[in-house]
Amino acid sequence: MQLELLDWAIIVGYFAVSLGVGLWFKGKANESVVEYFASGRSLPWWIAGTSMVATTFAADTPLAVTGLIAKNGLAGNWFWWAWAFGGMLTVFVFAKLWRRAQVLTDVEFIEQRYAGQPAAMLRGFRAFYIAVVMNSIVIGWVTKAMADVLKHTVLTDMPVGGTTDFWLVAGMLVVTGIYSTISGMWGVAITDVIQFVLAMIGCVALAIVAVAHVGGVDQMRIGLEKAFEGQGDPLAFVPDFSVDTPVMGLGIFLVYVLTQWWATWYPGNEPGGGGYIVQRMASCKDETHAVKATLLFQLAHYCLRPWPWILVAFAAIVMHPELRTAKDPGLGYPMLIRELAPVGLRGLLLVTFAAAFMSTISTQMNWGASYLVNDVYKRFLAPQADDRRMMRASRWSSVLVLLLGGTVAYVLITRGVSVDDAWAFLAALGAGVGGVFLLRWFWWRINVWSEIVAMVGSLVVFVGVKLWQDDLPVKERMATEYASLLVAGITLVLWLTATLLTQPEPREHLATFYRRIRPDGPGWGPIARIAPEVRPDGGLGRSLLCAILGTVTIWLTLPGIGAVIFGRYGEGAALLAGAGVAAFLMLRLAPRPASATANAG
């Protein structure tokens, strides 16, 4: 794919704007560690929410969605659509609690909830594990996805074994590292907003071009029916289980819908909230802004972004049916950029992927460094460090996180790991820990050993199941989804057993936590009796109902938009009307968060 002057102008202009934003916010980031990692707790909801959406729109996302659709049709997206209910729980149940906790990172919460040396050790270990291990994997696969885009667009003539793609992406990492390191969370959040707008414009433009190229939506449907012959309707929102070989088995579908949202820890979709989602909520002005930001994130994440990617994926399958059996079908997305994009759109699409890539990398850098600084350096190595030392540590930690991620990226690129396989691997690795992350807010009996056993047990069981499966012939191995469910089930039994066999946290510590967070529900009965002055919000039932209504809104909007796109206007109108009713009831019934002043108390 040849780039012309207009394409280069778009690309250079984008990088100049990104660096300019970083320089603009340099002075603000220097004020304090809270300013550097949490924008001084002053982000408005629309910036925080858009930043969440931009972060989860990485260079790997359209490729992974293409891979899921190539294997299982539209219904393949249930791999991530199934997290919608957990996301809505975060909006209506957990967002206000996280903002009330006033933490800088989610692992700082560990020592609020649990007491003693085991809690301190868990906080430090989990901070190191997420920042160094998990964060490096995420940066690695996102970087690998960006390299795939370059390799199949502007670097198609790269020799076998060449590393030009890696070094071009490394240059993007350097630019991202510069503006992220000097500008802190304000710079990251503002560039996220710009990057998200650019990325969506590019994706919508490519979808329009791709659909037109295959002859419109009617011809696309005919081509898809041929590619998925005998497996039911590839455009079905829920798989057709009546055919002999459905695109997705009923068991796998049920695993996604019934267990994915609570059982699995996954970056950006943590049960109960976590990671950089908590960091954005902690950066908001108050509880109200935290809730609004998280609601914007969930609605945009599921309802606004997917269909441009889906349409390009469909067009890729129609044009290249061999993608259905390819080792890495996600590469169909950059292939269409190379084959279809005219001058100008080429540059915009490369900027689209660069923006998606850089928004994720900047967040991973700032987020990963926040763990190393707040939960390792300050907590254990230099508790008396002044702001100057803390700021120096923050910037060096950001650089370290970037270097570690770049190293993992090099390994993934040279070994050719597919993006959707990396998604499935990380989901399986995090299976089983979600339940404890949800219940620790609402059941006083959860203790530090519950969480330790959940984390260690999940890893050990995952490794054991993987070794067992690897020893079996390929045809006898269980699906990844069933393996994840097995890991989750065994881990659940392990941590519940540990909870009941070990002592609860000291009641004085639990009472302090209860007074600060004011959690709802009957699970805090014994602690509520020793802190009778505390008045919980009392809206847990309404919050759960709103989470259900929010999920219904998403799960009706997605097929409703699809029906309209493919000309089924009556069906689309009915689905979208139902989504509108659910959204109206959700907003009408939503409990009003307390004011920032009340939170501080």
C-alpha positions as CSV (number, residue, x, y, z in Angstrom):
1,M,0.0,0.0,0.0
2,Q,1.6,3.2,-1.2
3,L,1.2,6.4,0.9
4,E,0.9,9.7,-0.8
5,L,1.6,13.3,0.4
6,L,-1.9,13.6,1.9
7,D,-1.6,10.4,3.9
8,W,1.8,11.5,5.3
9,A,0.4,14.9,6.2
10,I,-2.4,13.3,8.2
11,I,0.1,10.9,10.0
12,V,2.6,13.7,10.8
13,G,-0.2,16.0,12.0
14,Y,-1.5,13.3,14.3
15,F,1.8,12.7,16.0
16,A,2.4,16.5,16.3
17,V,-0.9,16.9,18.1
18,S,-0.2,14.0,20.5
19,L,3.2,15.4,21.5
20,G,1.7,18.9,21.8
21,V,-0.9,17.7,24.3
22,G,1.8,16.1,26.3
23,L,3.9,19.3,26.5
24,W,0.8,21.3,27.3
25,F,0.0,19.3,30.5
26,K,3.7,18.9,31.6
27,G,3.4,21.5,34.3
28,K,0.2,20.2,35.7
29,A,1.6,16.7,36.0
30,N,4.6,17.9,38.0
31,E,2.4,19.2,40.9
32,S,1.9,15.9,42.8
33,V,1.7,12.1,42.5
34,V,-2.1,12.4,42.7
35,E,-2.1,14.8,39.9
36,Y,0.2,12.6,37.8
37,F,-1.8,9.4,38.3
38,A,-5.3,10.7,39.0
39,S,-5.6,14.1,37.5
40,G,-5.9,15.7,40.9
41,R,-9.2,13.9,41.2
42,S,-10.8,16.5,39.0
43,L,-11.7,14.8,35.7
44,P,-15.2,15.5,34.4
45,W,-17.3,12.5,33.6
46,W,-17.3,12.8,29.8
47,I,-13.5,12.9,29.6
48,A,-13.0,10.1,32.1
49,G,-15.7,7.9,30.3
50,T,-14.3,8.6,26.8
51,S,-10.8,7.8,28.1
52,M,-12.0,4.4,29.3
53,V,-13.6,3.7,25.9
54,A,-10.4,4.8,24.1
55,T,-8.2,2.6,26.3
56,T,-10.2,-0.5,25.5
57,F,-10.2,0.3,21.8
58,A,-6.7,-0.9,21.1
59,A,-5.0,-1.8,17.8
60,D,-5.8,-5.5,18.6
61,T,-9.5,-5.0,19.1
62,P,-10.7,-4.9,15.4
63,L,-8.4,-7.8,14.6
64,A,-9.7,-9.9,17.5
65,V,-13.3,-9.1,16.6
66,T,-12.5,-10.2,13.0
67,G,-11.0,-13.4,14.2
68,L,-14.0,-14.2,16.5
69,I,-16.5,-13.5,13.6
70,A,-14.5,-15.6,11.1
71,K,-14.7,-18.6,13.5
72,N,-18.2,-18.2,14.9
73,G,-20.1,-15.5,12.9
74,L,-21.6,-12.5,14.6
75,A,-22.3,-14.7,17.7
76,G,-18.6,-15.1,18.3
77,N,-18.7,-11.6,19.9
78,W,-20.4,-13.1,22.9
79,F,-16.9,-13.7,24.1
80,W,-16.9,-10.1,25.2
81,W,-20.6,-9.1,25.0
82,A,-21.1,-11.5,27.9
83,W,-19.3,-9.0,30.2
84,A,-22.0,-6.4,29.8
85,F,-23.8,-7.3,33.0
86,G,-20.6,-7.2,35.0
87,G,-19.9,-3.8,33.5
88,M,-23.4,-2.5,34.4
89,L,-22.8,-3.8,38.0
90,T,-19.7,-1.7,38.0
91,V,-21.8,1.4,37.0
92,F,-24.6,1.1,39.4
93,V,-23.1,-0.8,42.3
94,F,-19.4,-0.4,42.5
95,A,-18.4,2.9,40.9
96,K,-19.6,5.0,43.9
97,L,-17.9,2.6,46.3
98,W,-14.6,2.8,44.5
99,R,-14.8,6.6,44.4
100,R,-15.7,6.6,48.1
101,A,-12.6,4.5,48.9
102,Q,-10.4,7.4,47.7
103,V,-7.7,5.0,46.4
104,L,-5.1,5.7,43.8
105,T,-5.0,2.1,42.6
106,D,-7.3,-0.8,43.0
107,V,-4.7,-2.9,44.9
108,E,-4.4,-0.1,47.5
109,F,-7.9,-1.1,48.4
110,I,-6.5,-4.4,49.7
111,E,-5.2,-2.8,52.9
112,Q,-8.4,-0.9,53.4
113,R,-10.4,-4.1,53.3
114,Y,-7.9,-6.5,55.0
115,A,-5.5,-6.1,57.9
116,G,-2.0,-7.1,58.9
117,Q,1.1,-8.4,57.2
118,P,-0.7,-10.8,54.9
119,A,-2.7,-7.9,53.4
120,A,0.5,-5.8,52.9
121,M,2.2,-8.8,51.2
122,L,-0.8,-9.4,49.0
123,R,-0.9,-5.7,48.0
124,G,2.7,-5.6,47.1
125,F,2.7,-9.0,45.2
126,R,-0.5,-8.2,43.3
127,A,0.9,-4.7,42.3
128,F,4.1,-6.3,41.0
129,Y,2.2,-9.1,39.3
130,I,-0.2,-6.8,37.4
131,A,2.3,-4.1,36.6
132,V,5.1,-6.3,35.5
133,V,3.5,-9.6,34.3
134,M,0.0,-8.9,33.2
135,N,0.6,-5.4,32.0
136,S,3.6,-6.5,29.9
137,I,1.4,-9.2,28.2
138,V,-1.2,-6.6,27.3
139,I,1.3,-4.1,26.0
140,G,3.0,-7.0,24.1
141,W,-0.1,-8.2,22.3
142,V,-1.4,-4.7,21.5
143,T,2.1,-3.9,20.0
144,K,2.0,-7.2,18.1
145,A,-1.4,-6.2,16.7
146,M,-0.1,-2.9,15.5
147,A,2.9,-4.6,13.9
148,D,0.4,-6.9,12.1
149,V,-1.4,-3.9,10.7
150,L,1.8,-2.4,9.4
151,K,2.9,-5.7,8.0
152,H,-0.3,-6.2,6.0
153,T,-0.6,-2.6,4.8
154,V,2.5,-0.6,4.2
155,L,5.1,-3.3,4.7
156,T,3.8,-6.1,2.5
157,D,7.1,-6.4,0.8
158,M,9.0,-6.9,4.0
159,P,11.3,-9.9,3.7
160,V,10.6,-13.0,5.7
161,G,12.2,-12.7,9.2
162,G,12.4,-8.9,8.9
163,T,11.8,-6.7,11.9
164,T,10.9,-3.4,10.2
165,D,7.4,-3.7,11.6
166,F,8.7,-4.0,15.1
167,W,11.0,-1.0,14.8
168,L,8.3,1.2,13.4
169,V,6.0,0.3,16.3
170,A,8.9,0.9,18.6
171,G,9.0,4.4,17.3
172,M,5.3,4.8,18.2
173,L,6.1,3.5,21.6
174,V,8.8,6.1,22.0
175,V,6.4,8.9,21.1
176,T,3.7,7.5,23.4
177,G,6.3,7.2,26.1
178,I,7.4,10.8,25.8
179,Y,3.9,12.4,26.1
180,S,2.7,9.9,28.7
181,T,5.7,10.3,30.9
182,I,5.8,14.1,30.9
183,S,2.0,14.8,31.0
184,G,0.6,12.3,33.5
185,M,-3.1,11.4,33.6
186,W,-4.4,14.7,32.2
187,G,-2.3,14.3,29.1
188,V,-3.3,10.6,28.8
189,A,-7.0,11.4,29.2
190,I,-7.1,14.3,26.8
191,T,-5.2,12.5,24.1
192,D,-7.5,9.5,24.6
193,V,-10.5,11.7,23.7
194,I,-8.8,13.0,20.5
195,Q,-7.6,9.5,19.6
196,F,-11.0,7.9,20.1
197,V,-12.7,10.4,17.8
198,L,-10.1,9.8,15.1
199,A,-10.3,6.1,15.5
200,M,-14.1,6.0,15.2
201,I,-14.0,8.2,12.1
202,G,-11.5,5.9,10.4
203,C,-13.4,2.7,11.3
204,V,-16.7,4.1,10.1
205,A,-15.1,5.2,6.8
206,L,-13.5,1.8,6.2
207,A,-16.8,0.1,6.9
208,I,-18.6,2.2,4.3
209,V,-16.0,1.5,1.7
210,A,-15.9,-2.2,2.5
211,V,-19.6,-2.7,2.3
212,A,-19.8,-0.8,-1.0
213,H,-17.0,-2.9,-2.4
214,V,-18.8,-6.2,-1.9
215,G,-22.0,-4.9,-3.5
216,G,-23.9,-3.6,-0.5
217,V,-25.5,-5.3,2.5
218,D,-27.7,-7.7,0.4
219,Q,-24.8,-9.1,-1.5
220,M,-22.8,-9.3,1.7
221,R,-25.5,-11.4,3.3
222,I,-25.4,-13.8,0.3
223,G,-21.7,-14.1,0.5
224,L,-21.8,-14.8,4.2
225,E,-24.5,-17.4,3.9
226,K,-22.2,-19.2,1.4
227,A,-19.1,-18.9,3.6
228,F,-21.0,-20.3,6.6
229,E,-23.1,-22.8,4.7
230,G,-24.6,-25.5,7.0
231,Q,-23.8,-23.6,10.2
232,G,-26.9,-21.4,10.5
233,D,-27.3,-17.7,10.0
234,P,-23.9,-16.0,10.4
235,L,-25.8,-12.7,11.1
236,A,-27.8,-14.2,14.0
237,F,-27.2,-12.4,17.3
238,V,-27.8,-15.7,19.2
239,P,-26.5,-18.8,17.4
240,D,-29.0,-21.1,15.7
241,F,-28.7,-24.3,17.7
242,S,-31.2,-26.2,15.6
243,V,-28.6,-26.9,12.8
244,D,-26.3,-29.9,12.9
245,T,-23.1,-27.8,13.1
246,P,-23.9,-24.4,14.6
247,V,-21.3,-21.7,14.6
248,M,-21.2,-22.0,18.4
249,G,-22.3,-24.8,20.6
250,L,-25.0,-24.2,23.2
251,G,-22.7,-25.1,26.0
252,I,-20.1,-22.6,25.0
253,F,-22.8,-19.9,24.6
254,L,-24.1,-20.6,28.1
255,V,-20.6,-20.5,29.5
256,Y,-20.2,-17.0,28.1
257,V,-23.5,-15.6,29.2
258,L,-23.9,-17.2,32.6
259,T,-20.3,-17.3,33.9
260,Q,-18.0,-14.9,32.0
261,W,-19.2,-11.7,33.8
262,W,-18.5,-13.0,37.4
263,A,-15.9,-15.7,37.0
264,T,-13.1,-14.1,35.0
265,W,-10.7,-11.3,35.7
266,Y,-9.8,-9.5,32.4
267,P,-8.3,-6.1,31.9
268,G,-11.0,-3.5,31.4
269,N,-13.7,-6.0,32.4
270,E,-12.8,-6.9,36.0
271,P,-15.7,-8.1,38.1
272,G,-16.6,-5.3,40.5
273,G,-14.3,-2.9,38.6
274,G,-10.6,-2.7,38.8
275,G,-7.4,-1.7,37.0
276,Y,-7.4,1.4,34.8
277,I,-11.2,1.6,35.1
278,V,-10.8,2.2,38.8
279,Q,-8.0,4.7,38.0
280,R,-10.4,6.7,35.9
281,M,-13.1,6.6,38.5
282,A,-10.6,7.7,41.1
283,S,-9.7,10.6,38.8
284,C,-13.3,11.9,38.7
285,K,-14.5,14.9,40.6
286,D,-16.9,13.0,42.8
287,E,-19.2,9.9,42.9
288,T,-21.7,11.3,40.5
289,H,-19.0,11.9,37.9
290,A,-17.6,8.4,38.5
291,V,-21.0,6.8,37.9
292,K,-21.7,8.9,34.8
293,A,-18.2,8.2,33.4
294,T,-18.6,4.4,33.8
295,L,-22.1,4.4,32.3
296,L,-20.8,6.3,29.3
297,F,-18.0,3.8,29.0
298,Q,-20.3,0.8,29.0
299,L,-22.8,2.2,26.5
300,A,-20.1,3.3,24.1
301,H,-18.0,0.2,24.6
302,Y,-20.9,-2.1,23.6
303,C,-23.3,-0.1,21.5
304,L,-21.3,2.6,19.7
305,R,-18.1,0.9,18.6
306,P,-18.7,-2.7,17.4
307,W,-20.7,-2.4,14.2
308,P,-18.0,-0.7,12.0
309,W,-15.6,-3.5,13.0
310,I,-18.2,-6.2,12.4
311,L,-19.1,-4.9,8.9
312,V,-15.4,-4.8,7.9
313,A,-15.0,-8.3,9.3
314,F,-18.0,-9.5,7.2
315,A,-16.7,-7.9,4.1
316,A,-13.3,-9.5,4.7
317,I,-14.9,-13.0,4.9
318,V,-16.9,-12.4,1.8
319,M,-13.8,-11.3,-0.1
320,H,-11.5,-13.9,1.4
321,P,-13.5,-17.0,2.5
322,E,-10.2,-18.7,3.4
323,L,-10.0,-16.5,6.5
324,R,-12.5,-18.9,8.1
325,T,-9.8,-21.6,8.3
326,A,-6.7,-19.3,8.6
327,K,-4.4,-19.5,11.5
328,D,-4.8,-15.8,12.2
329,P,-8.1,-14.7,10.6
330,G,-7.9,-11.3,12.3
331,L,-5.4,-10.3,9.7
332,G,-8.4,-9.9,7.3
333,Y,-9.0,-6.4,8.8
334,P,-5.6,-4.9,7.8
335,M,-5.8,-6.7,4.4
336,L,-8.9,-4.7,3.6
337,I,-7.2,-1.5,4.5
338,R,-4.5,-2.4,1.9
339,E,-6.9,-3.5,-0.7
340,L,-9.7,-0.9,-0.5
341,A,-8.5,2.3,1.1
342,P,-8.1,5.2,-1.3
343,V,-5.5,8.0,-0.9
344,G,-6.2,10.1,2.2
345,L,-8.2,7.3,3.8
346,R,-5.0,5.2,4.0
347,G,-3.3,7.8,6.1
348,L,-6.5,8.2,8.2
349,L,-6.7,4.5,8.8
350,L,-3.1,4.2,9.8
351,V,-3.7,7.1,12.2
352,T,-6.9,5.2,13.4
353,F,-4.8,2.2,14.4
354,A,-2.0,4.4,15.7
355,A,-4.5,6.3,17.9
356,A,-6.1,3.1,19.2
357,F,-2.6,1.7,19.9
358,M,-1.2,4.7,21.6
359,S,-4.3,5.4,23.7
360,T,-4.0,1.9,25.2
361,I,-0.2,2.1,25.6
362,S,-0.3,5.4,27.4
363,T,-2.9,4.1,29.8
364,Q,-1.0,0.9,30.4
365,M,2.2,2.9,31.1
366,N,0.5,5.3,33.5
367,W,-1.5,2.6,35.2
368,G,1.3,0.1,35.5
369,A,3.6,2.8,36.9
370,S,0.9,3.7,39.5
371,Y,1.2,0.2,41.0
372,L,5.0,0.3,41.1
373,V,5.1,3.8,42.7
374,N,2.0,3.8,45.0
375,D,1.9,0.1,46.0
376,V,5.6,-0.9,45.9
377,Y,7.9,2.0,46.1
378,K,6.0,4.3,48.5
379,R,4.4,1.5,50.5
380,F,7.5,-0.6,51.1
381,L,10.7,1.0,49.9
382,A,10.4,4.8,50.6
383,P,7.3,5.5,52.7
384,Q,8.8,9.0,53.6
385,A,9.6,10.0,50.1
386,D,8.7,13.6,49.2
387,D,6.8,14.6,46.1
388,R,10.1,15.3,44.2
389,R,11.3,11.7,44.7
390,M,7.9,10.3,44.0
391,M,7.6,12.1,40.7
392,R,11.1,10.9,39.7
393,A,10.0,7.4,40.6
394,S,6.8,7.8,38.6
395,R,8.5,8.7,35.4
396,W,11.2,6.0,35.7
397,S,8.5,3.4,36.4
398,S,6.6,4.5,33.3
399,V,9.7,3.9,31.2
400,L,10.3,0.5,32.9
401,V,6.7,-0.6,32.1
402,L,7.2,0.5,28.5
403,L,10.5,-1.4,28.1
404,L,9.0,-4.6,29.6
405,G,6.0,-4.5,27.3
406,G,8.2,-3.9,24.3
407,T,10.3,-7.0,25.2
408,V,7.1,-9.1,25.4
409,A,6.0,-7.6,22.1
410,Y,9.2,-8.7,20.4
411,V,8.6,-12.2,21.6
412,L,5.0,-12.3,20.4
413,I,5.8,-10.8,17.0
414,T,8.7,-13.2,16.3
415,R,6.5,-16.2,17.4
416,G,3.4,-15.2,15.5
417,V,0.8,-15.5,18.3
418,S,-2.7,-14.5,17.1
419,V,-4.5,-11.7,18.9
420,D,-7.7,-13.7,19.6
421,D,-5.6,-16.5,21.0
422,A,-4.0,-14.0,23.4
423,W,-7.4,-12.8,24.5
424,A,-8.6,-16.4,25.2
425,F,-5.3,-17.1,27.1
426,L,-5.6,-14.2,29.4
427,A,-9.3,-14.9,30.0
428,A,-8.5,-18.5,31.0
429,L,-5.6,-17.3,33.2
430,G,-7.9,-15.0,35.1
431,A,-10.7,-17.5,35.6
432,G,-12.0,-18.1,39.1
433,V,-10.9,-14.9,40.9
434,G,-14.0,-12.8,40.0
435,G,-16.3,-14.1,42.7
436,V,-14.1,-12.9,45.5
437,F,-13.6,-9.5,43.9
438,L,-17.4,-9.1,43.9
439,L,-18.2,-10.5,47.3
440,R,-15.5,-8.7,49.3
441,W,-17.6,-5.6,49.2
442,F,-20.7,-7.3,50.5
443,W,-19.7,-10.1,52.8
444,W,-17.8,-9.3,56.0
445,R,-16.5,-12.9,56.2
446,I,-14.3,-12.6,53.1
447,N,-10.7,-12.3,54.4
448,V,-7.2,-11.8,52.9
449,W,-6.7,-15.6,52.6
450,S,-9.8,-15.7,50.4
451,E,-8.2,-13.5,47.9
452,I,-4.7,-15.1,48.2
453,V,-6.1,-18.5,47.6
454,A,-8.2,-17.3,44.7
455,M,-5.3,-15.7,43.0
456,V,-2.7,-18.5,43.6
457,G,-5.3,-21.2,43.1
458,S,-6.5,-19.8,39.8
459,L,-2.9,-19.8,38.5
460,V,-2.1,-23.3,39.8
461,V,-5.3,-24.8,38.5
462,F,-4.9,-23.0,35.1
463,V,-1.4,-24.5,34.7
464,G,-2.6,-27.9,35.8
465,V,-5.5,-27.9,33.4
466,K,-3.3,-26.7,30.6
467,L,-0.7,-29.4,31.1
468,W,-3.4,-32.0,31.3
469,Q,-5.0,-30.8,28.0
470,D,-1.7,-30.5,26.2
471,D,-1.0,-34.2,26.9
472,L,-4.2,-35.2,25.2
473,P,-4.6,-35.6,21.4
474,V,-5.9,-32.5,19.8
475,K,-9.4,-34.0,19.0
476,E,-9.9,-35.0,22.7
477,R,-9.1,-31.6,24.2
478,M,-11.9,-29.5,25.7
479,A,-12.7,-26.1,24.3
480,T,-10.9,-23.2,25.9
481,E,-14.3,-21.9,27.3
482,Y,-14.9,-25.2,29.1
483,A,-11.3,-25.2,30.5
484,S,-11.9,-21.7,31.8
485,L,-15.2,-22.8,33.5
486,L,-13.3,-25.8,35.0
487,V,-10.6,-23.4,36.4
488,A,-13.3,-21.0,37.7
489,G,-15.3,-23.8,39.4
490,I,-12.3,-25.4,41.2
491,T,-10.9,-22.0,42.2
492,L,-14.3,-21.0,43.6
493,V,-14.4,-24.1,45.8
494,L,-10.8,-23.5,46.9
495,W,-11.3,-19.9,48.1
496,L,-14.6,-20.5,49.7
497,T,-13.1,-23.4,51.7
498,A,-10.2,-21.1,52.7
499,T,-12.6,-18.4,53.8
500,L,-14.5,-20.8,56.1
501,L,-11.4,-22.4,57.5
502,T,-9.5,-19.2,58.4
503,Q,-10.3,-16.4,60.8
504,P,-12.2,-13.3,59.7
505,E,-10.5,-9.9,59.6
506,P,-10.4,-8.1,63.0
507,R,-13.8,-6.5,63.7
508,E,-12.3,-3.1,64.5
509,H,-10.6,-3.1,61.0
510,L,-13.9,-4.2,59.4
511,A,-15.8,-1.5,61.2
512,T,-13.4,1.2,60.0
513,F,-13.9,-0.1,56.4
514,Y,-17.7,-0.2,56.9
515,R,-17.8,3.4,58.1
516,R,-15.8,4.6,55.1
517,I,-17.5,2.6,52.3
518,R,-21.1,2.2,53.7
519,P,-21.8,-0.9,51.7
520,D,-25.4,-2.1,51.3
521,G,-26.9,-5.5,51.8
522,P,-27.3,-8.1,54.6
523,G,-23.7,-9.4,54.4
524,W,-22.4,-6.9,56.9
525,G,-24.9,-7.6,59.6
526,P,-22.4,-8.4,62.5
527,I,-20.3,-5.3,61.6
528,A,-23.4,-3.1,61.2
529,R,-24.3,-3.9,64.8
530,I,-21.1,-2.5,66.2
531,A,-21.3,0.6,63.9
532,P,-25.0,1.6,64.3
533,E,-24.3,5.2,63.4
534,V,-23.5,4.2,59.7
535,R,-26.3,4.7,57.2
536,P,-25.8,2.7,54.1
537,D,-27.3,4.0,50.9
538,G,-30.0,1.4,51.0
539,G,-30.4,1.2,47.2
540,L,-28.8,-2.2,46.4
541,G,-32.0,-3.7,45.1
542,R,-32.6,-0.8,42.7
543,S,-29.0,-0.8,41.7
544,L,-29.2,-4.5,40.7
545,L,-32.4,-3.8,38.8
546,C,-30.7,-0.9,37.0
547,A,-27.7,-3.2,36.1
548,I,-30.2,-5.7,34.6
549,L,-32.0,-2.9,32.6
550,G,-28.6,-1.6,31.4
551,T,-27.7,-5.0,30.2
552,V,-31.0,-5.3,28.4
553,T,-30.4,-1.9,26.8
554,I,-27.1,-3.2,25.4
555,W,-28.3,-6.6,24.3
556,L,-31.3,-5.0,22.5
557,T,-29.3,-2.2,20.9
558,L,-26.7,-4.4,19.3
559,P,-29.1,-6.6,17.2
560,G,-31.3,-3.6,16.7
561,I,-28.6,-1.6,14.9
562,G,-27.7,-4.8,12.9
563,A,-31.3,-5.3,11.9
564,V,-31.5,-1.7,10.6
565,I,-28.2,-2.0,8.7
566,F,-29.4,-5.2,6.9
567,G,-32.8,-3.7,6.0
568,R,-35.0,-5.4,8.6
569,Y,-36.5,-2.1,9.6
570,G,-39.5,-3.4,11.5
571,E,-37.4,-5.8,13.6
572,G,-34.8,-3.1,14.2
573,A,-37.4,-0.5,15.3
574,A,-38.9,-3.0,17.7
575,L,-35.5,-3.9,19.2
576,L,-34.4,-0.3,19.5
577,A,-37.7,0.7,21.0
578,G,-37.3,-2.0,23.6
579,A,-33.8,-0.7,24.3
580,G,-35.1,2.8,24.7
581,V,-37.7,1.7,27.2
582,A,-35.1,-0.2,29.2
583,A,-32.7,2.8,29.1
584,F,-35.5,5.1,30.3
585,L,-36.4,2.9,33.2
586,M,-32.7,2.4,34.0
587,L,-32.1,6.2,34.3
588,R,-35.4,6.8,36.1
589,L,-34.7,4.2,38.8
590,A,-31.0,4.8,39.2
591,P,-30.1,5.7,42.8
592,R,-28.5,9.2,43.0
593,P,-24.9,9.0,44.2
594,A,-23.9,11.0,47.3
595,S,-22.2,14.3,46.8
596,A,-18.4,14.6,46.9
597,T,-18.8,16.3,50.3
598,A,-20.6,13.3,51.7
599,N,-18.0,10.9,50.2
600,A,-15.2,12.6,52.0
601,G,-16.9,12.0,55.3
